[in-house]
């Protein structure tokens, strides 16, 4: 499976010219996700999932993990030359 997926992934270099577009789309998606997660408590009615404090903490933690992973993925090409 590693050989097959590695060969398939190598063809994704054709998408490299569109990298700024993908970065922009991910930033826009992160913006809307953050706005939804950190919206005021007044917008959340009792009985909704957003009213549960544990769920809010989990959303915020997962959002932070996703942001860190995206920053690492976006920043890796800038430092990749140090590893080769």
C-alpha positions, 0 to 999 in steps of 0.5 A: 500500500505504501508503494501504491499511495506513494506513486499516486501522491507523486502525481499531485505535484501537478497541483502545485501552481494552485497552492495559493488558492488552496491556502486561501480556501483553508484560511477562509474555512478556518475563519468561518469555523472559528467564528462558529466556535467562538460565537457569543453565548447569547447566540446559543439557545439552551438545549443545543450542543453549543450550550454544553461546556465540555463540547465547546472545550472539545471544539476549541481543542480540536480547532487548535490542533487543526490550525497547528497541523495546517500551519505545519503543512503550509510552512514545511515547504519553506524549511524542507531544504534543511532536511535534504 
